[in-house]
Amino acid sequence: MDRTAYVRHYRPADREALAEICVRTADNGGDSTHLYPDPGLMPALFAEPYAHLAPELTFVLDDGSGHAVGYVLGTADTKRFVDDFRAIWLPRVTDRFPEPEGEPETPTEAMTALLHRPERMILAELEGHPAHLHIDLLPPWQRKGHGRRLMGAFLDALHRQGVHAVHLSMLTANTPARAFYDRLGFHVIEVSDPGPLTFLGRSTRGVEPVGWAGSGRRAGESAQAAGSEG
């Protein structure tokens, strides 16, 4: 199946697959279904707002049949994204996920509180890396080079927009993810009081966007294999 997998832009029809990928990778890289009774919570935080607000920077790994099995998504401007998250995205999901009162006592309450605090994404130490991203792949598609291909497409898109640097945050305990980012040239960005997170950044230059259906002969080959683009 790997021979026909390719990276392409997100389509609205990918929304359910995007949510599923998010849920199945949201517990330190593993399935989070047991933690959050409402399967829409984690996608509402970490996947769907990016596809809604920045679809041009949302890429998926297509398994060759039109089904998304991985994604990379993000924003070119974190400060603008935070403003849009509060003004545009939160009103769409507040009825389903109302802001909890008092200190969170459950994983659901903790994540719902984060949903209502988008300003947490703005840190002074990250100003030199204005873009940020999230990348996830379903387990059968990991460690096969697909993550590098997704990252290449995303970084290339940022670079073409004139964005010079990007950051991400990850759970420090997720050592396999850290090894992946190290191989791609990410470096630690020190921030005050990071909690359980590590912040990483890198230039948008230097990862070749190999094998994604965005340009040239490869795009035509991928479309022919998938039978869905031309």
SEFI-872429 format. One record per residue: residue number from 1; x, y, z of N, C-alpha, C in turn; chain. Coordinates in steps of 0.2 Angstrom, whole numbers, plus 2048, in hexadecimal, padded with zeros to 3 digits. Atoms other than C-alpha are relative to their C-alpha. Layout:
+-----+-------+--------+-----+--------+---------+------+-------+--------+-----+---+
:   k : neast : nnorth : nup : caeast : canorth : caup : ceast : cnorth : cup : c :
+-----+-------+--------+-----+--------+---------+------+-------+--------+-----+---+
: NUM :     X :      Y :   Z :      X :       Y :    Z :     X :      Y :   Z : A :
...
+-----+-------+--------+-----+--------+---------+------+-------+--------+-----+---+
***
This chain:
+-----+-------+--------+-----+--------+---------+------+-------+--------+-----+---+
:   k : neast : nnorth : nup : caeast : canorth : caup : ceast : cnorth : cup : c :
+-----+-------+--------+-----+--------+---------+------+-------+--------+-----+---+
:   1 :   804 :    7FA : 800 :    800 :     800 :  800 :   804 :    806 : 800 : A :
:   2 :   7FB :    7FA : 800 :    80F :     80C :  803 :   802 :    802 : 7F9 : A :
:   3 :   7FE :    7FE : 807 :    813 :     80C :  7F0 :   7FB :    805 : 7FD : A :
:   4 :   805 :    7FC : 803 :    803 :     816 :  7EC :   7FF :    806 : 805 : A :
:   5 :   801 :    7FB : 7FB :    803 :     821 :  7FC :   803 :    807 : 7FE : A :
:   6 :   7FD :    7F9 : 802 :    806 :     834 :  7F8 :   7FD :    805 : 805 : A :
:   7 :   802 :    7FA : 7FD :    804 :     845 :  800 :   7FC :    805 : 7FC : A :
:   8 :   804 :    7FB : 804 :    7F7 :     851 :  7FA :   7FD :    805 : 805 : A :
:   9 :   804 :    7FB : 7FC :    7ED :     860 :  800 :   7FA :    7FD : 803 : A :
:  10 :   807 :    801 : 7FC :    7DE :     85E :  80C :   7FA :    801 : 7FC : A :
:  11 :   806 :    7FF : 803 :    7CD :     85C :  805 :   7FA :    800 : 805 : A :
:  12 :   806 :    801 : 7FB :    7BC :     85F :  80F :   7FE :    7F9 : 801 : A :
:  13 :   802 :    807 : 7FF :    7B8 :     84D :  80C :   805 :    7FC : 805 : A :
:  14 :   7FB :    803 : 7FB :    7C8 :     849 :  817 :   7FE :    801 : 807 : A :
:  15 :   801 :    7FD : 7F9 :    7C0 :     851 :  827 :   7FF :    7FA : 805 : A :
:  16 :   800 :    806 : 7FB :    7BB :     840 :  82F :   806 :    7FC : 801 : A :
:  17 :   7FA :    803 : 7FF :    7CB :     838 :  82B :   805 :    804 : 804 : A :
:  18 :   7FC :    7FB : 7FC :    7D4 :     847 :  832 :   7FF :    7FF : 808 : A :
:  19 :   801 :    801 : 7F9 :    7CB :     845 :  842 :   802 :    7F9 : 803 : A :
:  20 :   7FE :    806 : 7FE :    7CE :     833 :  843 :   807 :    7FF : 802 : A :
:  21 :   7F9 :    800 : 7FF :    7E0 :     835 :  841 :   802 :    803 : 806 : A :
:  22 :   7FE :    7FC : 7FA :    7E1 :     842 :  84F :   7FE :    7FC : 806 : A :
:  23 :   802 :    804 : 7FA :    7D7 :     837 :  85B :   805 :    7FA : 801 : A :
:  24 :   7FC :    806 : 7FF :    7E2 :     828 :  858 :   807 :    801 : 801 : A :
:  25 :   7F9 :    7FE : 7FE :    7F2 :     831 :  85B :   801 :    805 : 805 : A :
:  26 :   800 :    7FB : 7FC :    7ED :     83D :  868 :   803 :    7FF : 807 : A :
:  27 :   7FD :    802 : 7FA :    7F3 :     833 :  877 :   807 :    7FF : 800 : A :
:  28 :   7F8 :    801 : 800 :    806 :     836 :  877 :   802 :    7FC : 7FA : A :
:  29 :   7FF :    804 : 806 :    805 :     82F :  865 :   7FC :    7FA : 7FF : A :
:  30 :   804 :    806 : 800 :    7F9 :     821 :  869 :   7F8 :    802 : 800 : A :
:  31 :   807 :    7FF : 800 :    7E6 :     81F :  869 :   7FD :    804 : 806 : A :
:  32 :   802 :    7FC : 7FA :    7DD :     82C :  874 :   7F8 :    7FF : 801 : A :
:  33 :   807 :    802 : 7FF :    7CB :     824 :  873 :   7FE :    7FF : 807 : A :
:  34 :   801 :    801 : 7F9 :    7CC :     81F :  885 :   800 :    806 : 804 : A :
:  35 :   7FF :    7FA : 7FC :    7D0 :     830 :  88B :   7FA :    805 : 800 : A :
:  36 :   804 :    7FA : 802 :    7C3 :     83B :  883 :   7F9 :    7FD : 7FD : A :
:  37 :   806 :    803 : 802 :    7B1 :     835 :  882 :   7FD :    803 : 7FA : A :
:  38 :   802 :    7FD : 807 :    7AD :     841 :  874 :   805 :    800 : 7FB : A :
:  39 :   7FA :    800 : 805 :    7B8 :     83D :  865 :   801 :    806 : 7FC : A :
:  40 :   7FF :    7FA : 804 :    7B6 :     84E :  85E :   804 :    805 : 804 : A :
:  41 :   7FD :    7FB : 7FC :    7BF :     857 :  86C :   807 :    801 : 7FE : A :
:  42 :   7F9 :    7FF : 802 :    7D1 :     854 :  867 :   801 :    802 : 7F9 : A :
:  43 :   800 :    7FD : 807 :    7CE :     857 :  854 :   7FE :    808 : 801 : A :
:  44 :   802 :    7FA : 7FF :    7C5 :     867 :  85A :   806 :    805 : 802 : A :
:  45 :   7FB :    7FC : 7FD :    7D5 :     86D :  862 :   806 :    800 : 7FB : A :
:  46 :   7FA :    801 : 803 :    7E3 :     866 :  857 :   800 :    7FE : 7F9 : A :
:  47 :   800 :    802 : 807 :    7DD :     862 :  846 :   7FB :    804 : 7FC : A :
:  48 :   805 :    7FD : 804 :    7CD :     869 :  840 :   800 :    808 : 7FF : A :
:  49 :   7FF :    7F8 : 801 :    7D0 :     87C :  843 :   805 :    802 : 7FB : A :
:  50 :   7FB :    7FF : 805 :    7DF :     87B :  838 :   7FE :    7FF : 7F9 : A :
:  51 :   803 :    801 : 806 :    7D6 :     873 :  82A :   7FB :    805 : 7FE : A :
:  52 :   806 :    7FB : 801 :    7C8 :     880 :  82C :   803 :    807 : 7FE : A :
:  53 :   7FD :    7F9 : 800 :    7D3 :     88F :  82E :   806 :    801 : 7FB : A :
:  54 :   7FA :    7FF : 804 :    7E3 :     88B :  824 :   800 :    7F9 : 7FB : A :
:  55 :   800 :    806 : 804 :    7DE :     87D :  817 :   806 :    800 : 7FB : A :
:  56 :   7FA :    800 : 805 :    7EC :     883 :  80B :   806 :    7FD : 803 : A :
:  57 :   7FA :    803 : 7FC :    7F8 :     87C :  819 :   7FE :    7FA : 803 : A :
:  58 :   802 :    807 : 7FD :    7EF :     86C :  81C :   801 :    7FB : 7FB : A :
:  59 :   7FF :    805 : 804 :    7F6 :     85D :  814 :   7FF :    7F9 : 803 : A :
:  60 :   801 :    807 : 7FE :    7F2 :     84A :  815 :   804 :    7FB : 7FC : A :
:  61 :   7FD :    806 : 803 :    7FA :     83A :  811 :   7FA :    7FC : 7FE : A :
:  62 :   806 :    804 : 803 :    7EE :     831 :  805 :   803 :    7F9 : 7FF : A :
:  63 :   7FE :    807 : 800 :    7EF :     81E :  806 :   800 :    7FD : 7F9 : A :
:  64 :   800 :    802 : 807 :    7ED :     81D :  7F3 :   7F9 :    7FF : 7FE : A :
:  65 :   807 :    802 : 802 :    7DA :     81A :  7F4 :   7FC :    806 : 801 : A :
:  66 :   804 :    7FA : 7FE :    7D5 :     82C :  7F9 :   7FF :    801 : 807 : A :
:  67 :   802 :    7FF : 7F9 :    7D5 :     829 :  80B :   807 :    803 : 804 : A :
:  68 :   7FB :    7FD : 7FC :    7E0 :     834 :  817 :   802 :    7FB : 806 : A :
:  69 :   7FE :    804 : 7FA :    7EB :     82A :  823 :   805 :    804 : 804 : A :
:  70 :   7FB :    7FC : 7FC :    7F6 :     838 :  829 :   7FF :    807 : 7FE : A :
:  71 :   801 :    7F9 : 802 :    7F7 :     84B :  829 :   806 :    804 : 803 : A :
:  72 :   7FD :    7FB : 7FD :    801 :     85A :  82C :   7FC :    807 : 7FF : A :
:  73 :   804 :    7FA : 801 :    7F9 :     86B :  82F :   802 :    805 : 805 : A :
:  74 :   7FE :    7FB : 7FC :    7FC :     87B :  837 :   7FE :    807 : 7FE : A :
:  75 :   801 :    7F9 : 802 :    7FD :     88E :  835 :   806 :    804 : 7FF : A :
:  76 :   7FA :    7FC : 801 :    809 :     89B :  82E :   801 :    805 : 805 : A :
:  77 :   800 :    7FB : 7FB :    805 :     8A7 :  83B :   7FC :    7FF : 806 : A :
:  78 :   804 :    803 : 7FA :    801 :     8A1 :  84D :   7FC :    806 : 803 : A :
:  79 :   804 :    7FB : 7FD :    7FB :     8B2 :  853 :   7FA :    801 : 7FC : A :
:  80 :   806 :    7FF : 804 :    7EF :     8B4 :  845 :   7FB :    7FA : 801 : A :
:  81 :   804 :    806 : 7FF :    7E9 :     8A2 :  847 :   7FD :    800 : 807 : A :
:  82 :   803 :    800 : 7F9 :    7E6 :     8A5 :  85A :   7FA :    805 : 7FF : A :
:  83 :   806 :    7FC : 801 :    7DB :     8B4 :  855 :   7FA :    7FD : 7FC : A :
:  84 :   806 :    803 : 804 :    7D1 :     8AA :  848 :   7FD :    7FA : 804 : A :
:  85 :   802 :    806 : 7FC :    7D0 :     89B :  854 :   7FB :    803 : 805 : A :
:  86 :   805 :    7FD : 7FB :    7C7 :     8A6 :  861 :   7FA :    803 : 7FC : A :
:  87 :   806 :    7FC : 804 :    7BC :     8B0 :  854 :   7FC :    7FB : 7FC : A :
:  88 :   803 :    804 : 805 :    7B8 :     8A3 :  848 :   7FF :    7F8 : 802 : A :
:  89 :   800 :    807 : 7FF :    7BC :     891 :  84E :   7FC :    7FF : 807 : A :
:  90 :   803 :    801 : 7FA :    7B6 :     892 :  860 :   7F8 :    800 : 800 : A :
:  91 :   808 :    800 : 801 :    7A4 :     897 :  85C :   7FD :    7FA : 7FD : A :
:  92 :   803 :    806 : 803 :    7A2 :     888 :  852 :   800 :    7FA : 804 : A :
:  93 :   7FF :    806 : 7FB :    7A7 :     87C :  860 :   7FE :    801 : 807 : A :
:  94 :   801 :    7FF : 7F9 :    7A2 :     884 :  870 :   7FA :    7FD : 803 : A :
:  95 :   806 :    803 : 7FE :    791 :     87D :  871 :   801 :    7F8 : 802 : A :
:  96 :   7FE :    807 : 7FF :    798 :     86B :  870 :   805 :    800 : 805 : A :
:  97 :   7FB :    801 : 7FB :    7A7 :     86F :  87B :   800 :    807 : 804 : A :
:  98 :   800 :    7FA : 7FC :    7A2 :     87D :  888 :   806 :    800 : 804 : A :
:  99 :   7FA :    7FF : 7FC :    7B0 :     885 :  892 :   7FE :    7FD : 807 : A :
: 100 :   801 :    803 : 7FA :    7B2 :     87B :  8A2 :   801 :    805 : 806 : A :
: 101 :   7FF :    7FC : 7FA :    7B0 :     884 :  8B3 :   804 :    7FD : 805 : A :
: 102 :   7FC :    803 : 7FB :    7BD :     883 :  8C0 :   806 :    7FC : 7FD : A :
: 103 :   7FA :    803 : 803 :    7CD :     879 :  8BF :   7FE :    7F9 : 7FD : A :
: 104 :   802 :    806 : 803 :    7CC :     86A :  8B3 :   802 :    7FA : 804 : A :
: 105 :   7FF :    806 : 7FC :    7CA :     859 :  8BB :   801 :    7FA : 7FC : A :
: 106 :   7FF :    806 : 804 :    7CA :     84D :  8AD :   804 :    802 : 7F9 : A :
: 107 :   7FD :    7FE : 807 :    7D3 :     84C :  89C :   7FC :    804 : 7FC : A :
: 108 :   805 :    7FC : 804 :    7C4 :     852 :  893 :   800 :    807 : 802 : A :
: 109 :   800 :    7F9 : 7FE :    7C3 :     862 :  89E :   806 :    803 : 7FF : A :
: 110 :   7FA :    7FD : 801 :    7D5 :     865 :  89C :   801 :    802 : 7F9 : A :
: 111 :   7FF :    7FF : 807 :    7D5 :     864 :  889 :   7FB :    805 : 7FE : A :
: 112 :   805 :    7FB : 802 :    7C5 :     86E :  888 :   802 :    807 : 803 : A :
: 113 :   7FD :    7F9 : 7FE :    7CD :     87C :  893 :   805 :    802 : 7FB : A :
: 114 :   7FB :    7FE : 805 :    7DB :     87C :  886 :   7FD :    803 : 7FA : A :
: 115 :   803 :    7FE : 806 :    7CF :     87E :  878 :   7FD :    807 : 801 : A :
: 116 :   803 :    7F9 : 7FF :    7C8 :     88E :  880 :   806 :    805 : 802 : A :
: 117 :   7FA :    7FC : 7FE :    7DA :     895 :  883 :   805 :    800 : 7FA : A :
: 118 :   7FC :    800 : 806 :    7E1 :     897 :  871 :   806 :    804 : 801 : A :
: 119 :   7FB :    7FB : 7FF :    7EC :     8A5 :  877 :   806 :    7FC : 803 : A :
: 120 :   7FA :    804 : 7FD :    7F7 :     897 :  880 :   805 :    7FF : 7FA : A :
: 121 :   7FB :    801 : 805 :    7FF :     895 :  86F :   805 :    805 : 7FE : A :
: 122 :   7FC :    7FA : 801 :    807 :     8A6 :  86F :   805 :    800 : 806 : A :
: 123 :   7FA :    7FF : 7FB :    818 :     8A6 :  878 :   805 :    804 : 7FD : A :
: 124 :   7FB :    7FB : 802 :    825 :     8B3 :  877 :   806 :    7FD : 7FD : A :
: 125 :   7FA :    804 : 803 :    833 :     8A6 :  874 :   7FF :    7FD : 7F9 : A :
: 126 :   802 :    803 : 807 :    82A :     8A0 :  864 :   7FF :    805 : 7FB : A :
: 127 :   801 :    7FB : 804 :    829 :     8B1 :  85C :   804 :    7FF : 7F9 : A :
: 128 :   7FB :    801 : 806 :    838 :     8AC :  850 :   7FE :    7FB : 7FC : A :
: 129 :   803 :    806 : 803 :    82E :     89D :  84B :   7F8 :    801 : 7FF : A :
: 130 :   807 :    7FE : 800 :    81D :     8A4 :  846 :   7FB :    7FB : 7FE : A :
: 131 :   804 :    805 : 802 :    816 :     895 :  83E :   800 :    7FA : 805 : A :
: 132 :   800 :    806 : 7FC :    811 :     885 :  847 :   7FC :    7FA : 7FC : A :
: 133 :   803 :    806 : 803 :    80B :     873 :  842 :   7FF :    7FB : 805 : A :
: 134 :   802 :    806 : 7FD :    804 :     863 :  847 :   801 :    7FA : 7FB : A :
: 135 :   800 :    806 : 805 :    808 :     852 :  83E :   7FF :    7FA : 804 : A :
: 136 :   802 :    807 : 7FD :    801 :     841 :  841 :   7FF :    7FB : 7FB : A :
: 137 :   801 :    805 : 805 :    801 :     831 :  838 :   7FD :    7FA : 804 : A :
: 138 :   802 :    806 : 7FD :    7F7 :     821 :  83C :   806 :    7FB : 801 : A :
: 139 :   7FB :    805 : 7FF :    802 :     813 :  843 :   803 :    7FC : 7FA : A :
: 140 :   7FE :    804 : 805 :    803 :     808 :  834 :   804 :    804 : 7FA : A :
: 141 :   7FD :    7FC : 805 :    80A :     817 :  82A :   806 :    804 : 802 : A :
: 142 :   7FA :    7FC : 7FC :    817 :     81D :  836 :   807 :    7FC : 7FE : A :
: 143 :   7F9 :    803 : 801 :    82A :     81A :  834 :   801 :    7FD : 7F9 : A :
: 144 :   7FF :    802 : 807 :    829 :     818 :  821 :   802 :    806 : 7FB : A :
: 145 :   7FE :    7FB : 804 :    82E :     829 :  81B :   7FB :    805 : 7FF : A :
: 146 :   805 :    7FC : 801 :    81D :     830 :  81A :   800 :    807 : 804 : A :
: 147 :   800 :    7FA : 7FC :    81F :     83D :  828 :   805 :    805 : 7FD : A :
: 148 :   7FC :    7FC : 804 :    82E :     844 :  81F :   7FD :    804 : 7FA : A :
: 149 :   803 :    7FE : 806 :    824 :     846 :  80F :   7FA :    805 : 802 : A :
: 150 :   805 :    7FB : 7FD :    816 :     84F :  819 :   803 :    806 : 802 : A :
: 151 :   7FC :    7FA : 7FE :    822 :     85A :  821 :   803 :    804 : 7FB : A :
: 152 :   7FD :    7FD : 806 :    82A :     85E :  811 :   7FB :    805 : 7FC : A :
: 153 :   805 :    7FC : 803 :    81A :     864 :  809 :   7FE :    806 : 804 : A :
: 154 :   802 :    7FB : 7FC :    815 :     86E :  818 :   805 :    806 : 800 : A :
: 155 :   7FB :    7FB : 7FF :    826 :     877 :  81A :   801 :    804 : 7F9 : A :
: 156 :   7FF :    7FD : 807 :    827 :     87A :  807 :   7FA :    805 : 7FF : A :
: 157 :   805 :    7FC : 800 :    816 :     882 :  808 :   801 :    807 : 804 : A :
: 158 :   7FE :    7FA : 7FC :    81B :     88E :  816 :   805 :    804 : 7FD : A :
: 159 :   7FB :    7FD : 803 :    82B :     892 :  80D :   7FE :    804 : 7FA : A :
: 160 :   802 :    7FD : 806 :    822 :     897 :  7FE :   7FB :    806 : 802 : A :
: 161 :   804 :    7FA : 7FD :    817 :     8A3 :  809 :   805 :    805 : 803 : A :
: 162 :   7FB :    7FC : 7FD :    827 :     8AB :  80F :   801 :    7FF : 808 : A :
: 163 :   7FF :    801 : 7F9 :    826 :     8A4 :  820 :   807 :    7FC : 802 : A :
: 164 :   7F9 :    803 : 800 :    838 :     8A0 :  826 :   801 :    7FB : 806 : A :
: 165 :   7FF :    805 : 7FB :    835 :     895 :  836 :   7FA :    7FE : 803 : A :
: 166 :   806 :    803 : 7FE :    829 :     88A :  83E :   802 :    7FC : 807 : A :
: 167 :   7FF :    804 : 7F9 :    826 :     882 :  850 :   7FB :    7FB : 801 : A :
: 168 :   805 :    805 : 7FE :    81D :     874 :  858 :   801 :    7FF : 807 : A :
: 169 :   800 :    802 : 7F9 :    819 :     86E :  869 :   7FF :    7F8 : 800 : A :
: 170 :   801 :    807 : 800 :    81A :     85C :  86E :   801 :    7FE : 808 : A :
: 171 :   7FF :    803 : 7FA :    818 :     851 :  87E :   808 :    7FE : 801 : A :
: 172 :   7F9 :    802 : 7FF :    82A :     84F :  885 :   801 :    7F9 : 800 : A :
: 173 :   800 :    807 : 7FF :    826 :     83D :  889 :   800 :    7FC : 7F9 : A :
: 174 :   801 :    804 : 806 :    823 :     839 :  877 :   807 :    800 : 7FC : A :
: 175 :   7F9 :    800 : 802 :    835 :     834 :  873 :   800 :    7FD : 7F8 : A :
: 176 :   7FF :    801 : 807 :    831 :     82C :  862 :   7FE :    806 : 7FB : A :
: 177 :   802 :    7FA : 803 :    829 :     83C :  85C :   806 :    805 : 800 : A :
: 178 :   7FA :    7FC : 7FF :    839 :     845 :  862 :   805 :    7FE : 7FB : A :
: 179 :   7FB :    803 : 805 :    844 :     83A :  858 :   7FF :    802 : 7F9 : A :
: 180 :   802 :    7FE : 806 :    83A :     83E :  849 :   802 :    807 : 7FE : A :
: 181 :   7FF :    7F9 : 801 :    83B :     850 :  84B :   808 :    802 : 800 : A :
: 182 :   7F9 :    7FF : 800 :    84E :     84F :  84F :   803 :    7FF : 7F9 : A :
: 183 :   7FE :    802 : 807 :    851 :     846 :  83E :   7FE :    805 : 7FB : A :
: 184 :   802 :    7FB : 805 :    848 :     854 :  835 :   803 :    807 : 802 : A :
: 185 :   7FD :    7F9 : 7FF :    853 :     862 :  83D :   7FD :    804 : 805 : A :
: 186 :   803 :    7FB : 7FB :    848 :     869 :  84B :   805 :    800 : 806 : A :
: 187 :   7FC :    7FE : 7FA :    850 :     871 :  85A :   7FC :    802 : 805 : A :
: 188 :   804 :    7FE : 7FA :    84A :     874 :  86B :   800 :    808 : 801 : A :
: 189 :   801 :    7F9 : 7FE :    843 :     886 :  86F :   7FE :    800 : 807 : A :
: 190 :   801 :    7FF : 7F9 :    845 :     88A :  881 :   7FA :    805 : 801 : A :
: 191 :   805 :    7FC : 7FD :    835 :     891 :  889 :   7FF :    800 : 807 : A :
: 192 :   801 :    800 : 7F9 :    831 :     896 :  89A :   7FA :    7FB : 802 : A :
: 193 :   805 :    804 : 7FE :    826 :     889 :  8A3 :   7FC :    7FC : 7FB : A :
: 194 :   803 :    804 : 805 :    823 :     87D :  895 :   7FB :    7FA : 802 : A :
: 195 :   804 :    806 : 7FE :    81A :     870 :  8A0 :   802 :    7FA : 7FD : A :
: 196 :   7FF :    806 : 803 :    819 :     85F :  898 :   803 :    800 : 7F9 : A :
: 197 :   7FF :    7FF : 807 :    81D :     866 :  887 :   808 :    802 : 7FF : A :
: 198 :   7FA :    7FE : 803 :    82D :     868 :  87D :   7FE :    804 : 7F9 : A :
: 199 :   802 :    7FC : 806 :    82D :     876 :  870 :   806 :    7FF : 7FB : A :
: 200 :   7FB :    801 : 805 :    837 :     873 :  860 :   7FF :    805 : 7FA : A :
: 201 :   800 :    7FC : 805 :    83B :     87E :  851 :   805 :    7FF : 7FA : A :
: 202 :   7FB :    800 : 805 :    844 :     87F :  840 :   7FE :    804 : 7FA : A :
: 203 :   802 :    7FC : 806 :    845 :     888 :  830 :   7FC :    7FD : 7FB : A :
: 204 :   804 :    803 : 805 :    839 :     885 :  822 :   804 :    7FE : 7FA : A :
: 205 :   7FC :    802 : 806 :    847 :     882 :  816 :   803 :    7F9 : 802 : A :
: 206 :   7FC :    806 : 7FF :    850 :     871 :  814 :   7FD :    7F9 : 800 : A :
: 207 :   803 :    807 : 801 :    843 :     863 :  813 :   7FD :    800 : 7F9 : A :
: 208 :   802 :    800 : 807 :    840 :     85F :  801 :   7F9 :    7FD : 800 : A :
: 209 :   807 :    803 : 800 :    82D :     85D :  7FD :   7FF :    7FB : 7FB : A :
: 210 :   800 :    806 : 805 :    830 :     84C :  7F4 :   7F9 :    7FC : 801 : A :
: 211 :   806 :    805 : 801 :    821 :     842 :  7EE :   7F9 :    802 : 803 : A :
: 212 :   807 :    7FE : 7FE :    812 :     84D :  7F2 :   7FD :    802 : 7FA : A :
: 213 :   804 :    7FF : 806 :    804 :     850 :  7E6 :   7FF :    808 : 7FF : A :
: 214 :   801 :    7F9 : 800 :    807 :     863 :  7E5 :   803 :    803 : 7F9 : A :
: 215 :   7FD :    7FD : 806 :    811 :     865 :  7D5 :   803 :    7FB : 7FC : A :
: 216 :   7FC :    804 : 804 :    819 :     85D :  7C6 :   7FD :    7F9 : 7FE : A :
: 217 :   802 :    806 : 803 :    819 :     84C :  7BF :   7FE :    7FB : 806 : A :
: 218 :   802 :    804 : 7FA :    817 :     844 :  7D1 :   7F9 :    801 : 801 : A :
: 219 :   807 :    7FF : 7FF :    806 :     84C :  7D2 :   7FC :    7FC : 7FC : A :
: 220 :   804 :    804 : 804 :    800 :     844 :  7C3 :   800 :    7F9 : 801 : A :
: 221 :   7FF :    807 : 7FF :    807 :     833 :  7C7 :   7FB :    7FE : 806 : A :
: 222 :   804 :    802 : 7FA :    7FE :     834 :  7D8 :   7F9 :    801 : 7FF : A :
: 223 :   807 :    7FF : 802 :    7EE :     83A :  7D1 :   7FE :    7FA : 7FC : A :
: 224 :   802 :    805 : 804 :    7EE :     82C :  7C5 :   7FF :    7F9 : 804 : A :
: 225 :   800 :    806 : 7FB :    7F2 :     81F :  7D3 :   7F9 :    800 : 804 : A :
: 226 :   805 :    7FF : 7FB :    7E4 :     826 :  7DE :   7F9 :    800 : 7FC : A :
: 227 :   806 :    7FF : 804 :    7D7 :     829 :  7D0 :   7FC :    805 : 802 : A :
: 228 :   804 :    7FB : 7FD :    7D1 :     838 :  7D8 :   802 :    807 : 7FE : A :
: 229 :   7FE :    7F9 : 802 :    7DB :     847 :  7D1 :   802 :    7FF : 7F9 : A :
: 230 :   7FD :    800 : 806 :    7E0 :     84C :  7C0 :   801 :    807 : 7FD : A :
+-----+-------+--------+-----+--------+---------+------+-------+--------+-----+---+
***
